[in-house]
Amino acid sequence: MQTVLVLISLMLHAAAFYFILLLFTRYSNVKNLEQEQRKLLEETEQVLTGYILEMKEENERLLKELTEGNNPHSTSGEEKRYAVEKEIPEIESDELPSHLEALADINDTIEISSSIPKKEKLLKDHVLELFNEGLTAEEIAKELGRGKTEIELILKFRQK
């Protein structure tokens, strides 16, 4: 009886060591994955920091050019400084500014028409006439000097 208990104890110890080893390997895998994630996060932070610093330097350079008057789009340095320092006036009422009052009287109209160019109408009509005469799509394409697929598409759209 004692030998049976010793064998059961040994089997349980072996199973316990196996599970401990299995847990250790999984833990080391998770730890390695965590380290890789941390490295990726640090690299991402470095890239974003570099990008932000680059944008900041570019913005500072642009502001410096604007304040110094090196803007190629403007004619004089005085106008450039004025454009940078100028504040946008707030419109307190629904009225248009004095320089836009003439635009209030203009009425815009939009006409929507579905006119198809005559050439297209003629091509479609001509294709249909030839098709009604019994010609195939290839024969129509050769006669009109068009592609076979173009003629087939015209015929398919007309059938629907």
Salt bridges, closest charged atoms under 4 A:
GLU34 OE2 - ARG38 NH2 2.90
GLU65 OE2 - ARG61 NH1 3.13
GLU78 OE1 - ARG81 NH1 3.65
GLU138 OE2 - LYS148 NZ 3.30
GLU150 OE2 - ARG146 NH1 3.22
GLU152 OE2 - LYS148 NZ 3.86
